[in-house]
Amino acid sequence: SMQPDMYPGNCWAFKGSQGYLVVRLSMKIYPTAFTLEHIPKTLSPTGNITSAPRNFSVYGLDDEYQEEGKLLGEYVYDQEGEPLQMFPVMV
């Protein structure tokens, strides 16, 4: 989790319609799946979750300075689905 709690409004926001996140790990891993979680509409102060991520891609990098990583998958977060969604590695 990128945040210590799940309170509505306490989010890690991107400015604009797209953004990038690099997570540096202490050792090399071979992931099999990724999870993405967003608060459900029922807990949203506005009653909608239009700020939730929609289309996203995950890349594997050898280090944080690598220009192009290996594409591990392209996914769509379903705003009508469960708050926590799992996405398998596609390659």
C-alpha positions in Angstrom: 0.0 0.0 0.0 1.3 3.5 -0.8 -0.7 5.0 2.1 -1.0 4.0 5.8 -4.8 4.4 5.8 -7.8 4.3 3.6 -9.7 7.4 4.7 -11.6 9.1 1.8 -9.6 12.1 0.5 -6.3 10.9 2.0 -5.0 9.8 -1.4 -1.9 9.8 -3.4 -3.1 12.0 -6.2 -1.8 12.7 -9.7 -2.1 16.1 -11.3 -3.8 15.9 -14.6 -5.1 12.9 -16.5 -2.0 10.7 -16.3 1.0 10.1 -14.1 3.9 7.8 -13.4 5.0 5.9 -10.3 8.3 4.1 -9.8 8.6 1.7 -6.9 12.2 0.7 -6.0 12.5 -2.7 -4.3 15.4 -4.1 -2.3 15.8 -7.1 -4.5 14.8 -8.4 -7.9 11.4 -10.1 -8.0 9.3 -11.9 -10.6 5.8 -10.7 -10.0 2.8 -12.9 -11.0 0.0 -10.3 -10.4 -0.6 -6.7 -9.2 -3.5 -5.4 -7.1 -5.0 -1.9 -7.2 -7.4 -0.7 -4.6 -9.6 2.4 -4.5 -12.4 3.4 -2.1 -15.8 2.3 -3.2 -18.4 4.8 -4.4 -20.4 4.2 -1.2 -17.6 5.7 0.9 -16.8 8.5 -1.5 -17.8 12.0 -0.1 -19.0 12.9 -3.6 -20.7 9.6 -4.3 -18.5 8.9 -7.3 -15.0 7.7 -7.9 -14.2 9.4 -11.2 -10.7 10.1 -9.9 -10.0 6.4 -9.7 -7.3 5.1 -12.1 -8.8 3.6 -15.3 -6.2 2.4 -17.8 -2.8 1.6 -16.6 0.3 -0.3 -17.6 3.0 -2.0 -15.5 6.6 -2.2 -16.6 9.6 -4.0 -15.0 12.8 -2.1 -14.7 16.3 -3.2 -13.9 16.8 0.1 -12.1 15.0 3.4 -11.6 17.1 5.2 -14.3 16.2 2.7 -17.1 14.5 4.5 -20.0 12.3 1.7 -21.2 11.3 -1.3 -19.1 9.7 -4.6 -20.0 5.9 -4.4 -20.4 4.3 -6.7 -17.9 0.7 -5.9 -18.7 -1.9 -3.3 -19.7 -5.0 -3.2 -17.5 -8.3 -1.4 -16.9 -9.6 -0.8 -13.4 -13.4 -1.4 -13.3 -15.0 1.5 -11.3 -18.2 -0.6 -11.1 -16.3 -3.6 -9.7 -14.8 -4.5 -6.3 -12.6 -1.8 -4.6 -9.6 -4.2 -4.6 -8.9 -5.7 -8.0 -6.2 -8.2 -9.1 -4.4 -8.1 -12.4 -2.2 -11.1 -13.5 1.1 -10.5 -15.3 0.4 -10.9 -19.0 3.8 -12.0 -20.2 
